[in-house]
Each structure stands twice: as C-alpha cells, then as structure tokens.
Amino acid sequence: MGSKHATKNVGFPILGENVLVGAGAKLLGPIKIGNNVIIGANAVVINDVPDNCIAVGVPAKIIPKNNLGD
C-alpha cells in the first residue's frame, strides 16, 4: 500500500507518518499522502494530500486542519 523507498513513485500511494484512512476509502495512483492526514470514510483520493490536512468526498477535497475552527 505504501513505501518508504527512496525511488521514484511508480503507481502506488506513499503514506506519511500518522495517517488515518477511513473505512472504504480509496487511494488511487502515484500519489503522496502527507504527515498527520485524515482520509475520510469512502473518500476517493486521486491527488497528493499535503501535511496536516483532511481529505473527504468523491473525489476528495482537501481541508487544512487549521480551518476547522473557523
């Protein structure tokens, strides 16, 4: 599912540290999921997700965690 190799990403997701993937979520293609990320249940992630964000929806939309209290 993920890799810590220092090689070029060749078609599979690479997960950072402290990543929570909700039930039924799909991570598709050569994408990078940053550190401290939450992927919502049933989300379909097709693009990179930066550090400290939440990804939800189909296709997934990125929500920075610092915007949750606004």
C-alpha positions, 0 to 999 in steps of 0.5 A: 500500500505504501513505501518508504523507498527512496525511488521514484513513485511508480503507481502506488500511494506513499503514506506519511507518518500518522495517517488515518484512512477511513473505512472504504476509502480509496487511494488511487495512483502515484500519489503522496499522502502527507504527515498527520492526514485524515482520509475520510470514510469512502473518500476517493483520493486521486491527488497528493494530500499535503501535511496536516490536512483532511481529505473527504468526498468523491473525489476528495477535497482537501481541508487544512486542519487549521480551518476547522475552527473557523 
